[in-house]
């Protein structure tokens, strides 16, 4: 240390002391423990942290952006911006821009090379983009939206999709993706329903868990979002307050997060925009520190969502927002967010964390809090192997063999087809004959309805397959097309052509629904009916779409209605009058082929709803796992002849769903028999195996989703009437019987008691097995002692 001090004194007249200091630090770090891949992650974190200045620590805690050194219009490199970004925002940077993939890859390499060769400690960066249903980069494979993926009830397909996404990300040097969501679709007016894995915590947890396992198997970090309780805002309005107590938080919202984060080993979490029970989530120390860290033992890092830290002042009014005369109270923001577990500040706001060095120097912020946050991110980087492999991108010529491969496109088609749900099929209208003359009608028929979180203009990719193209490709008959109406218009001038097309055909396929926008258009004020910040007061079809469907049905021709949407559509008249009704939540790029696979019977429908469908928006919420005492039902109805039959719950309606969670028809018929349990008397630490025989009594091979629900018959607090605790999707060949075995963990049958302690109480539990949350085929009693 004396030699180091002497060197600085001797050289101060010739060099800036900071440059000399950095030069010595670089030499001292050459053989440091943190560079030793054989050392433990903890030893490496401790060593590296001890070598970092407060400025270097702060730079790890603020998100950078590739646009700081790559011009996203010309691809020119800004050397000044490069140096500046990694001096103040070095921990991670965002790359999700609609630019050529090789621009992104090259820009990433420039950034990582700079960090490795031009910074004192050579700490690699995390490289980030979105990926809830495909990498947010041009030419990456686009899969269907998560709400649809969950309808597959096939975690293995989600795992395979995540691996494909990780392969495509890694090929460009991207090592972190903002996915999966563990939010729940408990408020259907909310615009981001399409991004969730549905209403149920167990199903969403399994999907999110398998996404994390898949993407991180290739050392690409997942980011589980949005922690937690975000997706049931007041009035369904995006970022609005969420009302609920701690028991609801722990019972409903946290289980899917714990499954993905702790069981999946996720390297990152994203916070949320909302407040829960009056506490902004990004400053909620009880949730982010007590529960996440102390109780769950999570050891990696949590980042705010874009611009979320500013909301503490500007939306929640906990401090002074910026005005024409005064800046935002960045000090207050930092002192609320960082100590309460929000380790890293994403961009999109005021970059409040830049105040960290001053706050530490003034004694307002404990350096231990800063070190804690930095350690959490460094720990993830070491676990990921980033220091050994900071850039895994390949040459532009090689990306063709990795990105958007035939294998990935085929997977997208398979997942999409397995996610489509058959809601109605009167008189076995489906599958259609390939020689039938078909009128394809509707505003959703001839474009690719991809949903949100796709790169700009993805809907125009030439490799996309629209429903019309898919049907044309599969058909050997005559296919005619008439749009009928626009998505956003009441104009019915196109109806005559659509009616004429239907009258000339053997069958009409009418495609209507909702639509979202890509990541640029969504924020440009264009028409949309779902997506982030696009919330609705009605779940009915908009514009002339409903009238178009009615006009086609009234031709008397068999009419197959396809809902292409990001959330449930409430049109009971269509359900009652259409010959068949198909739900295809926002498809991926192969959506048209996947739909044709189902319509023509090349694939037998096996999708089951991940979210319940209400009869009307006024009956919300409609999720199946309501608390005991909920859903008293004495319905009324309006009969087709106009007669009114008055009930009480509701007077002219019903609180029950039209299509319940787990529902979905098939071209096959399945019977259930021989339900057995491996144990009927258990303790809270046991597991049991449910076995049931499933017989396919039809002449077609098909997959069935066997669902297991558990009901706590007597409890010390009010609990859900029943909860999904296991499922399995199985192929049952025509005429065959398969014994389906599903393991249940009794530890998951617990509740949060009056003292807010998790316990599995003694008593009787009823284990139900069935084809949906309402179609229960058998049950057996288990006694927990």
Buried (B, 14 or more C-beta within 10 A) or exposed (E): EEEEEEBBEEBEEEBEEEEBBBBBBEEEBEEBBBBEEEBEBEBBBBBBBEBBBBEBBBBBBBBBBBBBBBBBEEBEEBEEBBBBBBEBBBBBBBBBBBBBBBBBBBBBBBBBEBBBEEBBBBBBBBBBBBBBBBBBBBBBBBBBBBBBBBBBBBBEBBBBBBBBBBBBBBBBBBBBBBBBBBBBBBBBBBBBBBBBBBBBBBBBBBBBBBBBBBBBEBBBBBBBBBBBBBBBBEEBBBBBBBBBEBBBBBBBBBBBBBBBBBBBBBBBBBBBBBBBBEBBBBBBBBBBBBBBBEEBEBBBBBBBBBBBBBBBBBBBEBBBBBEEEEEBBBBBBBBBBBBBBBBBBBBBBBBBBBBBBBBBEEEEBEBEBBBBBBBBBBBBBBBBBBBEEBBBBBEBEEBEEBBBBEEBBEBBBBBBBBBBBBBBBEEEBBBBBBEBBBBBBBBBBBBBBBBBBBBBEBBEBEEBBBBBBBBBEBBEBBBBBBBBBBBBBEEBEBBEBBBBBBEBBBBBBBBBBBBBBBBBBBEEEEBBBBBBEBBBEEBEBBBBBBBBBBBBBEBEBBBBBBBBBBBBBBBBEBBEBBBBBBBBBBBBBBBBBBBBBBBBBBBBBBBBBBBBBBBBBEBBBBBBBBBBEEBEEEBBBEEEEEEEEEBEBBEEBBBBBBBBBBBBBBBBBBEBEEBBBBEEEBEBEBEBEBBBBBBBEBEBBBBBBBBBBBBBEEBEBEBBBBBBBBBBBBEBEEEEBBEBBBEBEBEBBBBBBEEEEEEBBEBEBBBBBBBBBBEBBBBBEBEBE
